[in-house]
Amino acid sequence: MDWKTPESKNLVEAVLSLESPDEARRFLRDLMTKGEIDELSRRLAAAEMLSRKVPYTAIEKEIGFSSTTVARVARWLNRGNGGYKSVIAKLYHHDPHRTGRGLS
């Protein structure tokens, strides 16, 4: 992934410019299809569950992902760039029961 292209830089700046949940929802809906939004939402949900040590089989059943997709999310959660961990920590900093304990 080349984050130095003008288009990539512009996308990051666009995301950073969002000021409210409503504005974010409207931008994401214009940017992506309903299916893409659903897929990304389910990936984040799977990452949250993985961070809480929920078994793969339970995630597969609840989220509707294959074991391969759950493993892919786990790989990015545990050995990626830290994006999932950072967002999960920020989303649930006020609710210690929902964060993945042991996130480093």
N, CA, C and O atoms as a MOPAC input file, in Angstrom:
PM7 MOZYME 1SCF
protein

 N      0.84700 1    -1.17900 1     0.00000 1
 C      0.00000 1     0.00000 1     0.00000 1
 C      0.88600 1     1.23300 1     0.00000 1
 O      1.77900 1     1.36900 1     0.83600 1
 N      0.63900 1     2.10500 1    -0.91700 1
 C      1.41100 1     3.34400 1    -1.00500 1
 C      0.59500 1     4.49100 1    -0.43500 1
 O     -0.31100 1     5.00500 1    -1.09000 1
 N      0.92000 1     4.88900 1     0.78900 1
 C      0.20100 1     5.96400 1     1.46700 1
 C      0.71700 1     7.33300 1     1.06400 1
 O      0.27300 1     8.34500 1     1.60600 1
 N      1.65600 1     7.37900 1     0.11400 1
 C      2.24200 1     8.65600 1    -0.28600 1
 C      1.64000 1     9.21800 1    -1.57300 1
 O      2.01700 1    10.30500 1    -2.01200 1
 N      0.71000 1     8.48500 1    -2.17600 1
 C      0.08200 1     9.01700 1    -3.38000 1
 C     -0.82600 1    10.17400 1    -2.98600 1
 O     -1.32200 1    10.21400 1    -1.86000 1
 N     -1.04600 1    11.10600 1    -3.88800 1
 C     -1.96200 1    12.22100 1    -3.57200 1
 C     -3.35700 1    11.73300 1    -3.17700 1
 O     -3.99200 1    12.30100 1    -2.28800 1
 N     -3.82500 1    10.67800 1    -3.84400 1
 C     -5.16400 1    10.16100 1    -3.55800 1
 C     -5.23300 1     9.56700 1    -2.14600 1
 O     -6.19600 1     9.80100 1    -1.41500 1
 N     -4.20600 1     8.79700 1    -1.77000 1
 C     -4.18600 1     8.20300 1    -0.43200 1
 C     -4.09300 1     9.26300 1     0.64300 1
 O     -4.79200 1     9.19700 1     1.65500 1
 N     -3.22600 1    10.24500 1     0.42600 1
 C     -3.09800 1    11.34100 1     1.38600 1
 C     -4.42400 1    12.07800 1     1.52900 1
 O     -4.82900 1    12.42400 1     2.63800 1
 N     -5.08900 1    12.31500 1     0.42100 1
 C     -6.36700 1    13.02300 1     0.43600 1
 C     -7.43200 1    12.22600 1     1.19600 1
 O     -8.22500 1    12.80700 1     1.93700 1
 N     -7.45300 1    10.90400 1     1.01800 1
 C     -8.41400 1    10.07000 1     1.73300 1
 C     -8.19000 1    10.16600 1     3.23800 1
 O     -9.14600 1    10.32600 1     3.99700 1
 N     -6.94500 1    10.07100 1     3.67100 1
 C     -6.63900 1    10.17500 1     5.09700 1
 C     -7.07500 1    11.54200 1     5.62500 1
 O     -7.68400 1    11.63200 1     6.69100 1
 N     -6.77000 1    12.59100 1     4.88900 1
 C     -7.17800 1    13.94200 1     5.31200 1
 C     -8.69600 1    14.07000 1     5.36900 1
 O     -9.23500 1    14.72900 1     6.25700 1
 N     -9.37600 1    13.44400 1     4.42800 1
 C    -10.84200 1    13.49400 1     4.42700 1
 C    -11.40600 1    12.83600 1     5.68400 1
 O    -12.31500 1    13.37400 1     6.31500 1
 N    -10.87000 1    11.68200 1     6.04400 1
 C    -11.33400 1    10.98600 1     7.24700 1
 C    -11.05800 1    11.84300 1     8.48100 1
 O    -11.90900 1    11.96300 1     9.36200 1
 N     -9.88800 1    12.42600 1     8.53900 1
 C     -9.53300 1    13.25300 1     9.68800 1
 C    -10.39800 1    14.51400 1     9.79800 1
 O    -10.53100 1    15.07900 1    10.88300 1
 N    -10.97600 1    14.94800 1     8.70000 1
 C    -11.78000 1    16.17300 1     8.71500 1
 C    -13.18900 1    15.95800 1     9.24600 1
 O    -13.88400 1    16.93000 1     9.54200 1
 N    -13.62700 1    14.71000 1     9.37500 1
 C    -14.99400 1    14.42700 1     9.81300 1
 C    -15.18700 1    14.85600 1    11.25800 1
 O    -14.34900 1    14.57900 1    12.11600 1
 N    -16.30300 1    15.53800 1    11.52400 1
 C    -16.50900 1    16.14700 1    12.84500 1
 C    -17.65100 1    15.56100 1    13.64800 1
 O    -17.80500 1    15.90000 1    14.82200 1
 N    -18.45400 1    14.69500 1    13.05900 1
 C    -19.57700 1    14.13800 1    13.80800 1
 C    -19.90400 1    12.74600 1    13.27800 1
 O    -19.53500 1    12.39900 1    12.15600 1
 N    -20.59900 1    11.95100 1    14.09000 1
 C    -21.02300 1    10.63700 1    13.60500 1
 C    -21.88800 1    10.73100 1    12.34700 1
 O    -21.74600 1     9.92500 1    11.42800 1
 N    -22.78500 1    11.72000 1    12.31000 1
 C    -23.64500 1    11.86800 1    11.13900 1
 C    -22.81600 1    12.18200 1     9.89700 1
 O    -23.05400 1    11.62000 1     8.82800 1
 N    -21.84700 1    13.07700 1    10.04000 1
 C    -20.99100 1    13.42400 1     8.91300 1
 C    -20.19200 1    12.20600 1     8.45800 1
 O    -20.02000 1    11.99400 1     7.25800 1
 N    -19.70600 1    11.41100 1     9.39600 1
 C    -18.96300 1    10.19900 1     9.05400 1
 C    -19.85300 1     9.20100 1     8.32100 1
 O    -19.44700 1     8.62200 1     7.31400 1
 N    -21.07500 1     9.00100 1     8.83200 1
 C    -22.00500 1     8.07200 1     8.16100 1
 C    -22.29000 1     8.51200 1     6.73300 1
 O    -22.28500 1     7.69000 1     5.81700 1
 N    -22.53700 1     9.80000 1     6.53900 1
 C    -22.84900 1    10.29800 1     5.19500 1
 C    -21.65400 1    10.14000 1     4.24800 1
 O    -21.82000 1     9.74400 1     3.09400 1
 N    -20.45400 1    10.44900 1     4.73800 1
 C    -19.25600 1    10.30700 1     3.90500 1
 C    -19.01600 1     8.84000 1     3.55000 1
 O    -18.77600 1     8.50900 1     2.38800 1
 N    -19.08000 1     7.96500 1     4.55200 1
 C    -18.83100 1     6.54600 1     4.29000 1
 C    -19.85700 1     5.97100 1     3.32300 1
 O    -19.51400 1     5.15000 1     2.47200 1
 N    -21.10600 1     6.39100 1     3.44400 1
 C    -22.14100 1     5.87300 1     2.53200 1
 C    -21.92000 1     6.36000 1     1.11800 1
 O    -22.16600 1     5.61700 1     0.16800 1
 N    -21.46200 1     7.59100 1     0.95200 1
 C    -21.16400 1     8.08900 1    -0.38800 1
 C    -19.90900 1     7.42300 1    -0.96200 1
 O    -19.80500 1     7.21900 1    -2.17200 1
 N    -18.97000 1     7.09000 1    -0.09200 1
 C    -17.69400 1     6.52100 1    -0.52100 1
 C    -17.79500 1     5.04900 1    -0.87500 1
 O    -17.15600 1     4.58500 1    -1.81900 1
 N    -18.60700 1     4.30800 1    -0.10800 1
 C    -18.65200 1     2.84700 1    -0.25400 1
 C    -20.06200 1     2.34700 1    -0.51900 1
 O    -21.05200 1     3.03200 1    -0.26700 1
 N    -20.11500 1     1.12300 1    -1.03900 1
 C    -21.40500 1     0.46700 1    -1.20900 1
 C    -21.89000 1    -0.04100 1     0.14400 1
 O    -21.11500 1    -0.12300 1     1.09700 1
 N    -23.16100 1    -0.37800 1     0.22200 1
 C    -23.71800 1    -0.95100 1     1.44200 1
 C    -22.96500 1    -2.22800 1     1.80500 1
 O    -22.68500 1    -2.47000 1     2.98000 1
 N    -22.63900 1    -3.03700 1     0.81500 1
 C    -21.90900 1    -4.27800 1     1.05600 1
 C    -20.51300 1    -4.04200 1     1.61200 1
 O    -20.05800 1    -4.77600 1     2.49000 1
 N    -19.83500 1    -3.02400 1     1.10800 1
 C    -18.49600 1    -2.69600 1     1.61600 1
 C    -18.56000 1    -2.21200 1     3.05900 1
 O    -17.71700 1    -2.57300 1     3.88000 1
 N    -19.55900 1    -1.39700 1     3.36300 1
 C    -19.72500 1    -0.91300 1     4.73100 1
 C    -20.01600 1    -2.08500 1     5.66100 1
 O    -19.45400 1    -2.17100 1     6.75300 1
 N    -20.88700 1    -2.97900 1     5.23100 1
 C    -21.21600 1    -4.15800 1     6.02800 1
 C    -19.96900 1    -5.01200 1     6.27300 1
 O    -19.73200 1    -5.45000 1     7.39900 1
 N    -19.18800 1    -5.24700 1     5.24800 1
 C    -17.97000 1    -6.06000 1     5.37300 1
 C    -16.98700 1    -5.43600 1     6.35900 1
 O    -16.46000 1    -6.13100 1     7.22800 1
 N    -16.73600 1    -4.14500 1     6.23700 1
 C    -15.79100 1    -3.47800 1     7.13100 1
 C    -16.32200 1    -3.43000 1     8.55900 1
 O    -15.55500 1    -3.57300 1     9.51100 1
 N    -17.62000 1    -3.23200 1     8.71300 1
 C    -18.23100 1    -3.22800 1    10.04400 1
 C    -18.06800 1    -4.59100 1    10.70800 1
 O    -17.76800 1    -4.67500 1    11.89900 1
 N    -18.26500 1    -5.65000 1     9.94200 1
 C    -18.12300 1    -6.99800 1    10.49000 1
 C    -16.66800 1    -7.32900 1    10.79300 1
 O    -16.39700 1    -8.05700 1    11.74800 1
 N    -15.73100 1    -6.81700 1    10.01300 1
 C    -14.30900 1    -7.02300 1    10.32200 1
 C    -13.95200 1    -6.37600 1    11.65400 1
 O    -13.25400 1    -6.97900 1    12.47000 1
 N    -14.42300 1    -5.16100 1    11.87800 1
 C    -14.15900 1    -4.49300 1    13.14500 1
 C    -14.79900 1    -5.26500 1    14.29500 1
 O    -14.18400 1    -5.42700 1    15.34900 1
 N    -16.02600 1    -5.74200 1    14.10200 1
 C    -16.69200 1    -6.53400 1    15.14500 1
 C    -15.88900 1    -7.80300 1    15.44500 1
 O    -15.74200 1    -8.18600 1    16.60500 1
 N    -15.37600 1    -8.44800 1    14.40900 1
 C    -14.55800 1    -9.64900 1    14.61000 1
 C    -13.28400 1    -9.30600 1    15.37600 1
 O    -12.88200 1   -10.05600 1    16.26500 1
 N    -12.65100 1    -8.19600 1    15.04700 1
 C    -11.43600 1    -7.76800 1    15.75100 1
 C    -11.73900 1    -7.50400 1    17.22200 1
 O    -10.95300 1    -7.86700 1    18.09700 1
 N    -12.87700 1    -6.87100 1    17.49400 1
 C    -13.27100 1    -6.62000 1    18.87900 1
 C    -13.44300 1    -7.94200 1    19.63300 1
 O    -12.97700 1    -8.09000 1    20.76300 1
 N    -14.11300 1    -8.88700 1    18.99800 1
 C    -14.33100 1   -10.18300 1    19.63600 1
 C    -13.01200 1   -10.91400 1    19.84700 1
 O    -12.79400 1   -11.50700 1    20.90400 1
 N    -12.14100 1   -10.87700 1    18.86200 1
 C    -10.82700 1   -11.50900 1    19.00100 1
 C    -10.03800 1   -10.89000 1    20.14400 1
 O     -9.34000 1   -11.59600 1    20.87200 1
 N    -10.14300 1    -9.58100 1    20.30600 1
 C     -9.41400 1    -8.90000 1    21.37100 1
 C     -9.92900 1    -9.31500 1    22.74900 1
 O     -9.22000 1    -9.19400 1    23.74800 1
 N    -11.16900 1    -9.80500 1    22.79400 1
 C    -11.74300 1   -10.31200 1    24.04500 1
 C    -11.54300 1   -11.81200 1    24.17900 1
 O    -12.07700 1   -12.43900 1    25.09300 1
 N    -10.77000 1   -12.38600 1    23.26300 1
 C    -10.43800 1   -13.82000 1    23.28000 1
 C    -11.64500 1   -14.71900 1    23.00900 1
 O    -11.70000 1   -15.84900 1    23.49500 1
 N    -12.60500 1   -14.22100 1    22.23900 1
 C    -13.74500 1   -15.04200 1    21.82800 1
 C    -13.22000 1   -16.08100 1    20.83300 1
 O    -12.45600 1   -15.72900 1    19.93400 1
 N    -13.60600 1   -17.33900 1    20.97200 1
 C    -13.13000 1   -18.37800 1    20.04900 1
 C    -13.54900 1   -18.12200 1    18.59900 1
 O    -14.61600 1   -17.57100 1    18.33000 1
 N    -12.68400 1   -18.53600 1    17.68300 1
 C    -12.95700 1   -18.36900 1    16.25200 1
 C    -14.33200 1   -18.90300 1    15.88200 1
 O    -15.06600 1   -18.25400 1    15.13700 1
 N    -14.69200 1   -20.08000 1    16.39400 1
 C    -15.96900 1   -20.69500 1    16.00400 1
 C    -17.16200 1   -19.82800 1    16.40800 1
 O    -18.14500 1   -19.74100 1    15.67200 1
 N    -17.07600 1   -19.19400 1    17.56500 1
 C    -18.16200 1   -18.31300 1    17.99900 1
 C    -18.23100 1   -17.07400 1    17.10600 1
 O    -19.32000 1   -16.59500 1    16.78900 1
 N    -17.07300 1   -16.56000 1    16.70400 1
 C    -17.03700 1   -15.38900 1    15.81500 1
 C    -17.60700 1   -15.75800 1    14.45500 1
 O    -18.40400 1   -15.01100 1    13.88800 1
 N    -17.20100 1   -16.90600 1    13.93300 1
 C    -17.71600 1   -17.37100 1    12.63700 1
 C    -19.23600 1   -17.43900 1    12.66800 1
 O    -19.90700 1   -16.99400 1    11.73700 1
 N    -19.77600 1   -18.00300 1    13.75000 1
 C    -21.22600 1   -18.16600 1    13.86300 1
 C    -21.93600 1   -16.82200 1    14.00000 1
 O    -22.93200 1   -16.57700 1    13.32000 1
 N    -21.43000 1   -15.94600 1    14.87700 1
 C    -22.10100 1   -14.67200 1    15.13800 1
 C    -21.95200 1   -13.67600 1    13.99600 1
 O    -22.91800 1   -13.00600 1    13.62900 1
 N    -20.74600 1   -13.57300 1    13.42900 1
 C    -20.46700 1   -12.56800 1    12.40300 1
 C    -20.79600 1   -13.09300 1    11.00200 1
 O    -21.13200 1   -12.32100 1    10.10400 1
 N    -20.69400 1   -14.42100 1    10.82800 1
 C    -20.96900 1   -14.99600 1     9.51800 1
 C    -19.74700 1   -15.04800 1     8.61600 1
 O    -19.87600 1   -15.14300 1     7.39600 1
 N    -18.56600 1   -14.98700 1     9.21000 1
 C    -17.32000 1   -15.07300 1     8.45300 1
 C    -16.84300 1   -16.51100 1     8.38000 1
 O    -17.18300 1   -17.33700 1     9.22700 1
 N    -16.05600 1   -16.79700 1     7.36400 1
 C    -15.37400 1   -18.08400 1     7.28700 1
 C    -14.19900 1   -18.07100 1     8.25400 1
 O    -13.77500 1   -17.01200 1     8.71600 1
 N    -13.67800 1   -19.25300 1     8.55700 1
 C    -12.51000 1   -19.33300 1     9.44100 1
 C    -11.32100 1   -18.61800 1     8.82400 1
 O    -10.49200 1   -18.07000 1     9.54900 1
 N    -11.22000 1   -18.61000 1     7.50600 1
 C    -10.12700 1   -17.92100 1     6.82000 1
 C    -10.20200 1   -16.41800 1     7.05400 1
 O     -9.18100 1   -15.77400 1     7.29700 1
 N    -11.40100 1   -15.85900 1     6.98300 1
 C    -11.56000 1   -14.42100 1     7.19500 1
 C    -11.28100 1   -14.05800 1     8.65000 1
 O    -10.64400 1   -13.03900 1     8.91800 1
 N    -11.74200 1   -14.86600 1     9.58400 1
 C    -11.46100 1   -14.60800 1    10.99800 1
 C     -9.95200 1   -14.65900 1    11.23500 1
 O     -9.40800 1   -13.82400 1    11.95700 1
 N     -9.28200 1   -15.62800 1    10.63500 1
 C     -7.82600 1   -15.74300 1    10.78400 1
 C     -7.11900 1   -14.52200 1    10.18100 1
 O     -6.12600 1   -14.04300 1    10.73000 1
 N     -7.62100 1   -14.03600 1     9.07900 1
 C     -7.03200 1   -12.84700 1     8.44300 1
 C     -7.17300 1   -11.62500 1     9.35300 1
 O     -6.22500 1   -10.85700 1     9.52000 1
 N     -8.36200 1   -11.45000 1     9.94100 1
 C     -8.56400 1   -10.33700 1    10.86600 1
 C     -7.63600 1   -10.50200 1    12.07700 1
 O     -7.04100 1    -9.52900 1    12.54100 1
 N     -7.51600 1   -11.72100 1    12.58100 1
 C     -6.63300 1   -11.97700 1    13.72700 1
 C     -5.18600 1   -11.63800 1    13.38700 1
 O     -4.46500 1   -11.06800 1    14.20600 1
 N     -4.77300 1   -11.98400 1    12.19500 1
 C     -3.39600 1   -11.69100 1    11.76700 1
 C     -3.14900 1   -10.17900 1    11.76800 1
 O     -2.11200 1    -9.72600 1    12.25200 1
 N     -4.08900 1    -9.39900 1    11.23300 1
 C     -3.92600 1    -7.94700 1    11.21400 1
 C     -4.05600 1    -7.36000 1    12.60900 1
 O     -3.38000 1    -6.38200 1    12.93100 1
 N     -4.91300 1    -7.93900 1    13.44200 1
 C     -5.05400 1    -7.46900 1    14.81800 1
 C     -3.74800 1    -7.67600 1    15.58600 1
 O     -3.30800 1    -6.79600 1    16.32700 1
 N     -3.14200 1    -8.82800 1    15.40600 1
 C     -1.97000 1    -9.19400 1    16.20600 1
 C     -0.63300 1    -8.82400 1    15.58500 1
 O      0.34600 1    -8.61800 1    16.30300 1
 N     -0.57800 1    -8.73600 1    14.26100 1
 C      0.71700 1    -8.46400 1    13.62100 1
 C      0.63600 1    -7.39200 1    12.54900 1
 O      1.52500 1    -7.27800 1    11.70500 1
 N     -0.42400 1    -6.61400 1    12.58400 1
 C     -0.59100 1    -5.55600 1    11.59400 1
 C      0.10200 1    -4.28000 1    12.02800 1
 O      1.14800 1    -4.31700 1    12.67600 1
 N     -0.47200 1    -3.17900 1    11.67600 1
 C      0.10900 1    -1.87100 1    11.98000 1
 C     -0.43000 1    -1.24900 1    13.26900 1
 O     -0.09600 1    -0.10800 1    13.59100 1
 N     -1.24800 1    -1.97900 1    13.99500 1
 C     -1.79100 1    -1.46900 1    15.25000 1
 C     -3.08200 1    -0.68800 1    15.10800 1
 O     -3.59200 1    -0.14800 1    16.08900 1
 N     -3.61300 1    -0.62400 1    13.90500 1
 C     -4.82900 1     0.14800 1    13.67300 1
 C     -6.03800 1    -0.38500 1    14.41900 1
 O     -6.76000 1     0.37800 1    15.06000 1
 N     -6.26300 1    -1.69300 1    14.34100 1
 C     -7.40100 1    -2.27300 1    15.06600 1
 C     -7.27100 1    -2.00100 1    16.55700 1
 O     -8.21900 1    -1.53500 1    17.18900 1
 N     -6.09700 1    -2.29100 1    17.12500 1
 C     -5.89700 1    -2.13200 1    18.56800 1
 C     -6.11300 1    -0.69000 1    19.00000 1
 O     -6.72600 1    -0.43200 1    20.03600 1
 N     -5.61800 1     0.23100 1    18.22100 1
 C     -5.75900 1     1.64800 1    18.54600 1
 C     -7.22800 1     2.06300 1    18.54400 1
 O     -7.69000 1     2.72100 1    19.47600 1
 N     -7.94800 1     1.68700 1    17.51900 1
 C     -9.36300 1     2.06300 1    17.41100 1
 C    -10.19000 1     1.38700 1    18.49900 1
 O    -11.04800 1     2.02600 1    19.10800 1
 N     -9.94500 1     0.11000 1    18.75000 1
 C    -10.69800 1    -0.59500 1    19.78500 1
 C    -10.45800 1     0.05800 1    21.14400 1
 O    -11.39900 1     0.25600 1    21.91300 1
 N     -9.21900 1     0.38900 1    21.44000 1
 C     -8.90500 1     1.04900 1    22.71300 1
 C     -9.61100 1     2.39500 1    22.82100 1
 O    -10.11700 1     2.74700 1    23.88600 1
 N     -9.64700 1     3.14700 1    21.72700 1
 C    -10.30400 1     4.45400 1    21.74800 1
 C    -11.82200 1     4.33100 1    21.86200 1
 O    -12.46100 1     5.11500 1    22.56300 1
 N    -12.39400 1     3.35400 1    21.17700 1
 C    -13.84600 1     3.18500 1    21.21200 1
 C    -14.34600 1     2.77700 1    22.58700 1
 O    -15.43000 1     3.18600 1    23.00500 1
 N    -13.56600 1     1.97900 1    23.28600 1
 C    -14.05500 1     1.38600 1    24.52600 1
 C    -13.22500 1     1.75300 1    25.73900 1
 O    -13.22500 1     1.02300 1    26.73000 1
 N    -12.51600 1     2.87500 1    25.68000 1
 C    -11.70300 1     3.28000 1    26.82000 1
 C    -12.54200 1     3.50900 1    28.08100 1
 O    -12.02800 1     3.40700 1    29.19500 1
 N    -13.80300 1     3.81100 1    27.91100 1
 C    -14.69800 1     4.06800 1    29.03800 1
 C    -15.37400 1     2.80800 1    29.55800 1
 O    -16.01100 1     2.84200 1    30.61100 1
 N    -15.24500 1     1.68500 1    28.83200 1
 C    -15.93200 1     0.45200 1    29.20500 1
 C    -14.92500 1    -0.69500 1    29.22000 1
 O    -14.74600 1    -1.36400 1    28.20300 1
 N    -14.26200 1    -0.93800 1    30.35700 1
 C    -13.21200 1    -1.95500 1    30.40300 1
 C    -13.70700 1    -3.37200 1    30.13800 1
 O    -12.89800 1    -4.25300 1    29.84800 1
 N    -15.00200 1    -3.61500 1    30.22800 1
 C    -15.51800 1    -4.93700 1    29.95300 1
 C    -15.59500 1    -5.25400 1    28.46200 1
 O    -15.67800 1    -6.42000 1    28.07500 1
 N    -15.56700 1    -4.22500 1    27.63300 1
 C    -15.66400 1    -4.42500 1    26.18600 1
 C    -14.31800 1    -4.38700 1    25.49600 1
 O    -14.18700 1    -4.89300 1    24.38100 1
 N    -13.31600 1    -3.80200 1    26.12700 1
 C    -12.00900 1    -3.74300 1    25.46800 1
 C    -11.33800 1    -5.09000 1    25.58500 1
 O    -11.63400 1    -5.87500 1    26.48600 1
 N    -10.43600 1    -5.34500 1    24.66700 1
 C     -9.65600 1    -6.56900 1    24.72700 1
 C     -8.55400 1    -6.41400 1    25.74900 1
 O     -7.55600 1    -5.74200 1    25.48900 1
 N     -8.71700 1    -7.01400 1    26.88800 1
 C     -7.66100 1    -6.92100 1    27.89800 1
 C     -6.39500 1    -7.50100 1    27.31600 1
 O     -6.42300 1    -8.48200 1    26.57200 1
 N     -5.30000 1    -6.89100 1    27.66000 1
 C     -4.02100 1    -7.38000 1    27.17900 1
 C     -3.63200 1    -6.79400 1    25.84100 1
 O     -2.61300 1    -7.19600 1    25.27900 1
 N     -4.39900 1    -5.86300 1    25.31000 1
 C     -3.99100 1    -5.21000 1    24.07000 1
 C     -2.73600 1    -4.42300 1    24.35200 1
 O     -2.67500 1    -3.66900 1    25.32300 1
 N     -1.75500 1    -4.58700 1    23.52800 1
 C     -0.50600 1    -3.85700 1    23.76900 1
 C     -0.24600 1    -2.87200 1    22.67400 1
 O      0.76100 1    -2.16500 1    22.70600 1

